Amino acid sequence: MDLKEIQNLIKFVANSGVAEVKLEMDDVKITIRTTLEGNVTETTYVQQLPAQAQLPQAVAPQQVAPAVVNVTSEASVPAEDSKFITIKSPIIGTFYRKPSPDKPVFTEVGTTIAKGDVLCVIEAMKLFNEIESEVSGKIVKILVDDMSPVEFDQPLFLVDPS
């Protein structure tokens, strides 16, 4: 099961009004719980079993801690930014601009990027996920501070495609 399928499942469960969904596949167990009393808190558990060989730095956790999503209001993007493409977070986690503390940042404002370039890393459940650009252009604005928590679909970068 890939990241897009997990994200779509989370969206589906959040919009369906279901209190809990459990999904077990060969190497992945997912439990998504939502509250129905009007709260907007979601708890998602994703557990990957040890049969995972494609990510050598990833270690299957012994106990899975819940990732709690608290929806907060964000400042809207000004109308002048409408010509820019917004790159959003594909997952919930902690945003990092560098691959490690002693390395340089992936990108700065004014940097020209190509499709497939790594823009940042988002840590989710002790796994560091490289976020690649799906567009080419120039970074106009970085919308998130380094080492900040990010939510699913939260804007991270503004890119000028011209």
Rosetta constraint file for C-alpha pairs under 8 A:
AtomPair CA 1 CA 5 HARMONIC 6.35 0.50
AtomPair CA 1 CA 6 HARMONIC 7.10 0.50
AtomPair CA 1 CA 28 HARMONIC 7.46 0.50
AtomPair CA 2 CA 6 HARMONIC 6.54 0.50
AtomPair CA 3 CA 7 HARMONIC 6.17 0.50
AtomPair CA 3 CA 90 HARMONIC 7.86 0.50
AtomPair CA 3 CA 91 HARMONIC 7.93 0.50
AtomPair CA 4 CA 8 HARMONIC 6.10 0.50
AtomPair CA 4 CA 90 HARMONIC 7.85 0.50
AtomPair CA 5 CA 9 HARMONIC 6.11 0.50
AtomPair CA 6 CA 10 HARMONIC 6.24 0.50
AtomPair CA 7 CA 11 HARMONIC 6.28 0.50
AtomPair CA 7 CA 90 HARMONIC 7.61 0.50
AtomPair CA 7 CA 91 HARMONIC 7.39 0.50
AtomPair CA 8 CA 12 HARMONIC 6.06 0.50
AtomPair CA 9 CA 13 HARMONIC 6.14 0.50
AtomPair CA 10 CA 14 HARMONIC 6.12 0.50
AtomPair CA 10 CA 32 HARMONIC 7.11 0.50
AtomPair CA 10 CA 44 HARMONIC 8.00 0.50
AtomPair CA 11 CA 15 HARMONIC 6.17 0.50
AtomPair CA 12 CA 16 HARMONIC 5.91 0.50
AtomPair CA 13 CA 17 HARMONIC 6.74 0.50
AtomPair CA 13 CA 18 HARMONIC 6.12 0.50
AtomPair CA 13 CA 20 HARMONIC 7.89 0.50
AtomPair CA 13 CA 21 HARMONIC 7.31 0.50
AtomPair CA 13 CA 32 HARMONIC 7.45 0.50
AtomPair CA 13 CA 34 HARMONIC 7.87 0.50
AtomPair CA 14 CA 18 HARMONIC 7.44 0.50
AtomPair CA 14 CA 34 HARMONIC 6.88 0.50
AtomPair CA 14 CA 42 HARMONIC 7.65 0.50
AtomPair CA 17 CA 34 HARMONIC 7.98 0.50
AtomPair CA 17 CA 36 HARMONIC 6.75 0.50
AtomPair CA 18 CA 34 HARMONIC 7.17 0.50
AtomPair CA 18 CA 36 HARMONIC 7.82 0.50
AtomPair CA 19 CA 33 HARMONIC 5.67 0.50
AtomPair CA 19 CA 34 HARMONIC 5.02 0.50
AtomPair CA 19 CA 35 HARMONIC 5.97 0.50
AtomPair CA 19 CA 36 HARMONIC 6.53 0.50
AtomPair CA 20 CA 31 HARMONIC 7.16 0.50
AtomPair CA 20 CA 32 HARMONIC 5.59 0.50
AtomPair CA 20 CA 33 HARMONIC 4.31 0.50
AtomPair CA 20 CA 34 HARMONIC 6.25 0.50
AtomPair CA 21 CA 31 HARMONIC 5.69 0.50
AtomPair CA 21 CA 32 HARMONIC 5.24 0.50
AtomPair CA 21 CA 33 HARMONIC 6.55 0.50
AtomPair CA 22 CA 29 HARMONIC 7.53 0.50
AtomPair CA 22 CA 30 HARMONIC 5.74 0.50
AtomPair CA 22 CA 31 HARMONIC 4.42 0.50
AtomPair CA 22 CA 32 HARMONIC 6.52 0.50
AtomPair CA 23 CA 29 HARMONIC 5.84 0.50
AtomPair CA 23 CA 30 HARMONIC 5.12 0.50
AtomPair CA 23 CA 31 HARMONIC 6.39 0.50
AtomPair CA 24 CA 28 HARMONIC 6.02 0.50
AtomPair CA 24 CA 29 HARMONIC 4.42 0.50
AtomPair CA 24 CA 30 HARMONIC 6.33 0.50
AtomPair CA 25 CA 29 HARMONIC 6.27 0.50
AtomPair CA 27 CA 48 HARMONIC 5.79 0.50
AtomPair CA 27 CA 49 HARMONIC 5.14 0.50
AtomPair CA 27 CA 50 HARMONIC 7.65 0.50
AtomPair CA 27 CA 51 HARMONIC 6.35 0.50
AtomPair CA 27 CA 52 HARMONIC 7.02 0.50
AtomPair CA 28 CA 46 HARMONIC 7.21 0.50
AtomPair CA 28 CA 47 HARMONIC 5.83 0.50
AtomPair CA 28 CA 48 HARMONIC 4.61 0.50
AtomPair CA 28 CA 49 HARMONIC 6.12 0.50
AtomPair CA 29 CA 46 HARMONIC 6.02 0.50
AtomPair CA 29 CA 47 HARMONIC 5.18 0.50
AtomPair CA 29 CA 48 HARMONIC 6.41 0.50
AtomPair CA 29 CA 49 HARMONIC 7.83 0.50
AtomPair CA 30 CA 44 HARMONIC 7.47 0.50
AtomPair CA 30 CA 45 HARMONIC 5.67 0.50
AtomPair CA 30 CA 46 HARMONIC 4.65 0.50
AtomPair CA 30 CA 47 HARMONIC 6.33 0.50
AtomPair CA 31 CA 44 HARMONIC 6.01 0.50
AtomPair CA 31 CA 45 HARMONIC 5.11 0.50
AtomPair CA 31 CA 46 HARMONIC 6.64 0.50
AtomPair CA 32 CA 42 HARMONIC 7.41 0.50
AtomPair CA 32 CA 43 HARMONIC 5.97 0.50
AtomPair CA 32 CA 44 HARMONIC 4.53 0.50
AtomPair CA 32 CA 45 HARMONIC 6.24 0.50
AtomPair CA 33 CA 42 HARMONIC 6.05 0.50
AtomPair CA 33 CA 43 HARMONIC 5.24 0.50
AtomPair CA 33 CA 44 HARMONIC 6.35 0.50
AtomPair CA 34 CA 40 HARMONIC 7.82 0.50
AtomPair CA 34 CA 41 HARMONIC 6.45 0.50
AtomPair CA 34 CA 42 HARMONIC 4.78 0.50
AtomPair CA 34 CA 43 HARMONIC 6.36 0.50
AtomPair CA 35 CA 39 HARMONIC 6.16 0.50
AtomPair CA 35 CA 40 HARMONIC 7.26 0.50
AtomPair CA 35 CA 41 HARMONIC 6.66 0.50
AtomPair CA 35 CA 42 HARMONIC 7.09 0.50
AtomPair CA 40 CA 70 HARMONIC 6.82 0.50
AtomPair CA 40 CA 71 HARMONIC 6.54 0.50
AtomPair CA 41 CA 68 HARMONIC 6.82 0.50
AtomPair CA 41 CA 69 HARMONIC 5.70 0.50
AtomPair CA 41 CA 70 HARMONIC 5.54 0.50
AtomPair CA 41 CA 71 HARMONIC 7.29 0.50
AtomPair CA 42 CA 68 HARMONIC 5.94 0.50
AtomPair CA 42 CA 69 HARMONIC 5.46 0.50
AtomPair CA 42 CA 70 HARMONIC 7.50 0.50
AtomPair CA 43 CA 66 HARMONIC 5.93 0.50
AtomPair CA 43 CA 67 HARMONIC 5.75 0.50
AtomPair CA 43 CA 68 HARMONIC 4.95 0.50
AtomPair CA 43 CA 69 HARMONIC 6.70 0.50
AtomPair CA 44 CA 66 HARMONIC 5.99 0.50
AtomPair CA 44 CA 67 HARMONIC 5.64 0.50
AtomPair CA 44 CA 68 HARMONIC 7.01 0.50
AtomPair CA 45 CA 64 HARMONIC 6.65 0.50
AtomPair CA 45 CA 65 HARMONIC 7.18 0.50
AtomPair CA 45 CA 66 HARMONIC 5.57 0.50
AtomPair CA 45 CA 67 HARMONIC 6.79 0.50
AtomPair CA 46 CA 64 HARMONIC 7.30 0.50
AtomPair CA 47 CA 60 HARMONIC 7.35 0.50
AtomPair CA 47 CA 61 HARMONIC 7.37 0.50
AtomPair CA 47 CA 64 HARMONIC 6.57 0.50
AtomPair CA 48 CA 52 HARMONIC 7.23 0.50
AtomPair CA 48 CA 60 HARMONIC 5.90 0.50
AtomPair CA 48 CA 61 HARMONIC 7.84 0.50
AtomPair CA 49 CA 60 HARMONIC 6.19 0.50
AtomPair CA 50 CA 59 HARMONIC 7.70 0.50
AtomPair CA 50 CA 60 HARMONIC 5.79 0.50
AtomPair CA 57 CA 127 HARMONIC 7.93 0.50
AtomPair CA 58 CA 126 HARMONIC 7.70 0.50
AtomPair CA 58 CA 127 HARMONIC 5.93 0.50
AtomPair CA 64 CA 125 HARMONIC 7.98 0.50
AtomPair CA 65 CA 125 HARMONIC 7.87 0.50
AtomPair CA 67 CA 92 HARMONIC 7.96 0.50
AtomPair CA 69 CA 92 HARMONIC 7.91 0.50
AtomPair CA 69 CA 151 HARMONIC 7.10 0.50
AtomPair CA 77 CA 81 HARMONIC 6.59 0.50
AtomPair CA 77 CA 82 HARMONIC 7.97 0.50
AtomPair CA 78 CA 82 HARMONIC 7.43 0.50
AtomPair CA 83 CA 160 HARMONIC 7.33 0.50
AtomPair CA 84 CA 158 HARMONIC 5.92 0.50
AtomPair CA 84 CA 159 HARMONIC 5.41 0.50
AtomPair CA 84 CA 160 HARMONIC 4.89 0.50
AtomPair CA 84 CA 161 HARMONIC 6.86 0.50
AtomPair CA 85 CA 158 HARMONIC 5.66 0.50
AtomPair CA 85 CA 159 HARMONIC 5.04 0.50
AtomPair CA 85 CA 160 HARMONIC 6.36 0.50
AtomPair CA 85 CA 161 HARMONIC 6.96 0.50
AtomPair CA 86 CA 155 HARMONIC 6.16 0.50
AtomPair CA 86 CA 156 HARMONIC 7.23 0.50
AtomPair CA 86 CA 157 HARMONIC 5.78 0.50
AtomPair CA 86 CA 158 HARMONIC 4.71 0.50
AtomPair CA 86 CA 159 HARMONIC 6.31 0.50
AtomPair CA 87 CA 133 HARMONIC 7.53 0.50
AtomPair CA 87 CA 155 HARMONIC 5.86 0.50
AtomPair CA 87 CA 156 HARMONIC 5.67 0.50
AtomPair CA 87 CA 157 HARMONIC 5.11 0.50
AtomPair CA 87 CA 158 HARMONIC 6.33 0.50
AtomPair CA 87 CA 159 HARMONIC 7.42 0.50
AtomPair CA 88 CA 152 HARMONIC 7.81 0.50
AtomPair CA 88 CA 153 HARMONIC 5.09 0.50
AtomPair CA 88 CA 154 HARMONIC 5.21 0.50
AtomPair CA 88 CA 155 HARMONIC 4.18 0.50
AtomPair CA 88 CA 156 HARMONIC 5.23 0.50
AtomPair CA 88 CA 157 HARMONIC 7.07 0.50
AtomPair CA 89 CA 150 HARMONIC 7.17 0.50
AtomPair CA 89 CA 151 HARMONIC 6.85 0.50
AtomPair CA 89 CA 152 HARMONIC 5.48 0.50
AtomPair CA 89 CA 153 HARMONIC 4.86 0.50
AtomPair CA 89 CA 154 HARMONIC 5.26 0.50
AtomPair CA 89 CA 155 HARMONIC 6.32 0.50
AtomPair CA 89 CA 156 HARMONIC 6.34 0.50
AtomPair CA 90 CA 152 HARMONIC 5.61 0.50
AtomPair CA 90 CA 153 HARMONIC 5.85 0.50
AtomPair CA 91 CA 122 HARMONIC 7.67 0.50
AtomPair CA 91 CA 124 HARMONIC 7.70 0.50
AtomPair CA 91 CA 150 HARMONIC 7.95 0.50
AtomPair CA 91 CA 151 HARMONIC 6.62 0.50
AtomPair CA 91 CA 152 HARMONIC 4.70 0.50
AtomPair CA 91 CA 153 HARMONIC 7.24 0.50
AtomPair CA 92 CA 122 HARMONIC 7.84 0.50
AtomPair CA 92 CA 124 HARMONIC 6.54 0.50
AtomPair CA 92 CA 149 HARMONIC 7.72 0.50
AtomPair CA 92 CA 150 HARMONIC 5.71 0.50
AtomPair CA 92 CA 151 HARMONIC 4.54 0.50
AtomPair CA 92 CA 152 HARMONIC 4.92 0.50
AtomPair CA 93 CA 122 HARMONIC 5.69 0.50
AtomPair CA 93 CA 123 HARMONIC 5.20 0.50
AtomPair CA 93 CA 124 HARMONIC 4.58 0.50
AtomPair CA 93 CA 125 HARMONIC 7.67 0.50
AtomPair CA 93 CA 149 HARMONIC 5.69 0.50
AtomPair CA 93 CA 150 HARMONIC 5.51 0.50
AtomPair CA 93 CA 151 HARMONIC 6.71 0.50
AtomPair CA 94 CA 122 HARMONIC 5.25 0.50
AtomPair CA 94 CA 123 HARMONIC 5.04 0.50
AtomPair CA 94 CA 124 HARMONIC 6.74 0.50
AtomPair CA 94 CA 147 HARMONIC 5.89 0.50
AtomPair CA 94 CA 148 HARMONIC 5.54 0.50
AtomPair CA 94 CA 149 HARMONIC 4.29 0.50
AtomPair CA 94 CA 150 HARMONIC 5.82 0.50
AtomPair CA 95 CA 120 HARMONIC 7.11 0.50
AtomPair CA 95 CA 121 HARMONIC 6.06 0.50
AtomPair CA 95 CA 122 HARMONIC 4.65 0.50
AtomPair CA 95 CA 123 HARMONIC 6.71 0.50
AtomPair CA 95 CA 144 HARMONIC 7.57 0.50
AtomPair CA 95 CA 145 HARMONIC 7.66 0.50
AtomPair CA 95 CA 146 HARMONIC 6.03 0.50
AtomPair CA 95 CA 147 HARMONIC 5.18 0.50
AtomPair CA 95 CA 148 HARMONIC 5.39 0.50
AtomPair CA 95 CA 149 HARMONIC 6.02 0.50
AtomPair CA 95 CA 150 HARMONIC 6.29 0.50
AtomPair CA 96 CA 120 HARMONIC 5.86 0.50
AtomPair CA 96 CA 121 HARMONIC 5.13 0.50
AtomPair CA 96 CA 122 HARMONIC 6.04 0.50
AtomPair CA 96 CA 123 HARMONIC 7.73 0.50
AtomPair CA 96 CA 146 HARMONIC 5.11 0.50
AtomPair CA 96 CA 147 HARMONIC 5.12 0.50
AtomPair CA 96 CA 148 HARMONIC 7.47 0.50
AtomPair CA 97 CA 105 HARMONIC 5.28 0.50
AtomPair CA 97 CA 106 HARMONIC 5.98 0.50
AtomPair CA 97 CA 107 HARMONIC 7.45 0.50
AtomPair CA 97 CA 119 HARMONIC 7.38 0.50
AtomPair CA 97 CA 120 HARMONIC 4.86 0.50
AtomPair CA 97 CA 121 HARMONIC 6.44 0.50
AtomPair CA 97 CA 146 HARMONIC 5.68 0.50
AtomPair CA 97 CA 147 HARMONIC 7.76 0.50
AtomPair CA 98 CA 103 HARMONIC 6.18 0.50
AtomPair CA 98 CA 104 HARMONIC 5.97 0.50
AtomPair CA 98 CA 105 HARMONIC 4.34 0.50
AtomPair CA 98 CA 106 HARMONIC 5.72 0.50
AtomPair CA 98 CA 120 HARMONIC 6.59 0.50
AtomPair CA 98 CA 121 HARMONIC 7.08 0.50
AtomPair CA 99 CA 103 HARMONIC 6.36 0.50
AtomPair CA 99 CA 104 HARMONIC 7.79 0.50
AtomPair CA 99 CA 105 HARMONIC 7.35 0.50
AtomPair CA 99 CA 106 HARMONIC 7.48 0.50
AtomPair CA 99 CA 120 HARMONIC 7.56 0.50
AtomPair CA 99 CA 121 HARMONIC 6.63 0.50
AtomPair CA 106 CA 118 HARMONIC 6.70 0.50
AtomPair CA 106 CA 119 HARMONIC 5.52 0.50
AtomPair CA 106 CA 120 HARMONIC 6.08 0.50
AtomPair CA 107 CA 111 HARMONIC 6.23 0.50
AtomPair CA 107 CA 119 HARMONIC 5.97 0.50
AtomPair CA 107 CA 120 HARMONIC 7.74 0.50
AtomPair CA 107 CA 139 HARMONIC 7.91 0.50
AtomPair CA 108 CA 139 HARMONIC 7.00 0.50
AtomPair CA 108 CA 142 HARMONIC 7.77 0.50
AtomPair CA 109 CA 138 HARMONIC 7.85 0.50
AtomPair CA 109 CA 139 HARMONIC 5.09 0.50
AtomPair CA 109 CA 140 HARMONIC 5.47 0.50
AtomPair CA 109 CA 141 HARMONIC 5.75 0.50
AtomPair CA 109 CA 142 HARMONIC 6.76 0.50
AtomPair CA 110 CA 138 HARMONIC 5.85 0.50
AtomPair CA 110 CA 139 HARMONIC 5.18 0.50
AtomPair CA 110 CA 140 HARMONIC 5.95 0.50
AtomPair CA 111 CA 138 HARMONIC 5.56 0.50
AtomPair CA 111 CA 139 HARMONIC 5.49 0.50
AtomPair CA 112 CA 136 HARMONIC 7.63 0.50
AtomPair CA 112 CA 137 HARMONIC 5.62 0.50
AtomPair CA 112 CA 138 HARMONIC 4.23 0.50
AtomPair CA 112 CA 139 HARMONIC 6.40 0.50
AtomPair CA 113 CA 117 HARMONIC 6.34 0.50
AtomPair CA 113 CA 133 HARMONIC 7.64 0.50
AtomPair CA 113 CA 135 HARMONIC 7.95 0.50
AtomPair CA 113 CA 136 HARMONIC 5.45 0.50
AtomPair CA 113 CA 137 HARMONIC 5.43 0.50
AtomPair CA 113 CA 138 HARMONIC 5.87 0.50
AtomPair CA 113 CA 139 HARMONIC 7.23 0.50
AtomPair CA 114 CA 133 HARMONIC 7.04 0.50
AtomPair CA 114 CA 135 HARMONIC 6.51 0.50
AtomPair CA 114 CA 136 HARMONIC 4.20 0.50
AtomPair CA 114 CA 137 HARMONIC 6.52 0.50
AtomPair CA 115 CA 132 HARMONIC 7.51 0.50
AtomPair CA 115 CA 133 HARMONIC 5.20 0.50
AtomPair CA 115 CA 134 HARMONIC 5.07 0.50
AtomPair CA 115 CA 135 HARMONIC 4.76 0.50
AtomPair CA 115 CA 136 HARMONIC 4.95 0.50
AtomPair CA 116 CA 132 HARMONIC 5.12 0.50
AtomPair CA 116 CA 133 HARMONIC 5.06 0.50
AtomPair CA 116 CA 134 HARMONIC 6.15 0.50
AtomPair CA 116 CA 135 HARMONIC 7.76 0.50
AtomPair CA 117 CA 132 HARMONIC 5.25 0.50
AtomPair CA 117 CA 133 HARMONIC 5.43 0.50
AtomPair CA 118 CA 130 HARMONIC 6.23 0.50
AtomPair CA 118 CA 131 HARMONIC 5.63 0.50
AtomPair CA 118 CA 132 HARMONIC 4.25 0.50
AtomPair CA 118 CA 133 HARMONIC 6.33 0.50
AtomPair CA 119 CA 130 HARMONIC 7.53 0.50
AtomPair CA 119 CA 131 HARMONIC 5.81 0.50
AtomPair CA 119 CA 132 HARMONIC 5.68 0.50
AtomPair CA 119 CA 133 HARMONIC 6.43 0.50
AtomPair CA 120 CA 130 HARMONIC 6.05 0.50
AtomPair CA 120 CA 131 HARMONIC 5.46 0.50
AtomPair CA 120 CA 132 HARMONIC 7.50 0.50
AtomPair CA 121 CA 128 HARMONIC 6.12 0.50
AtomPair CA 121 CA 129 HARMONIC 5.39 0.50
AtomPair CA 121 CA 130 HARMONIC 4.50 0.50
AtomPair CA 121 CA 131 HARMONIC 5.74 0.50
AtomPair CA 122 CA 128 HARMONIC 5.73 0.50
AtomPair CA 122 CA 129 HARMONIC 5.21 0.50
AtomPair CA 122 CA 130 HARMONIC 6.57 0.50
AtomPair CA 122 CA 131 HARMONIC 7.12 0.50
AtomPair CA 123 CA 127 HARMONIC 5.42 0.50
AtomPair CA 123 CA 128 HARMONIC 4.38 0.50
AtomPair CA 123 CA 129 HARMONIC 6.08 0.50
AtomPair CA 124 CA 128 HARMONIC 6.52 0.50
AtomPair CA 124 CA 129 HARMONIC 7.50 0.50
AtomPair CA 135 CA 161 HARMONIC 7.35 0.50
AtomPair CA 136 CA 161 HARMONIC 6.08 0.50
AtomPair CA 137 CA 159 HARMONIC 5.96 0.50
AtomPair CA 137 CA 160 HARMONIC 5.37 0.50
AtomPair CA 137 CA 161 HARMONIC 4.24 0.50
AtomPair CA 137 CA 162 HARMONIC 6.24 0.50
AtomPair CA 138 CA 159 HARMONIC 5.40 0.50
AtomPair CA 138 CA 160 HARMONIC 5.16 0.50
AtomPair CA 138 CA 161 HARMONIC 6.56 0.50
AtomPair CA 138 CA 162 HARMONIC 7.85 0.50
AtomPair CA 139 CA 157 HARMONIC 6.98 0.50
AtomPair CA 139 CA 158 HARMONIC 6.07 0.50
AtomPair CA 139 CA 159 HARMONIC 4.64 0.50
AtomPair CA 139 CA 160 HARMONIC 6.47 0.50
AtomPair CA 140 CA 157 HARMONIC 7.55 0.50
AtomPair CA 140 CA 158 HARMONIC 5.42 0.50
AtomPair CA 140 CA 159 HARMONIC 5.42 0.50
AtomPair CA 140 CA 160 HARMONIC 6.30 0.50
AtomPair CA 141 CA 157 HARMONIC 5.75 0.50
AtomPair CA 141 CA 158 HARMONIC 5.08 0.50
AtomPair CA 141 CA 159 HARMONIC 7.25 0.50
AtomPair CA 142 CA 156 HARMONIC 6.16 0.50
AtomPair CA 142 CA 157 HARMONIC 4.69 0.50
AtomPair CA 142 CA 158 HARMONIC 6.58 0.50
AtomPair CA 143 CA 155 HARMONIC 6.71 0.50
AtomPair CA 143 CA 156 HARMONIC 5.02 0.50
AtomPair CA 143 CA 157 HARMONIC 5.58 0.50
AtomPair CA 143 CA 158 HARMONIC 7.52 0.50
AtomPair CA 144 CA 148 HARMONIC 6.87 0.50
AtomPair CA 144 CA 155 HARMONIC 7.96 0.50
AtomPair CA 144 CA 156 HARMONIC 5.70 0.50
AtomPair CA 144 CA 157 HARMONIC 7.80 0.50
AtomPair CA 150 CA 154 HARMONIC 6.47 0.50
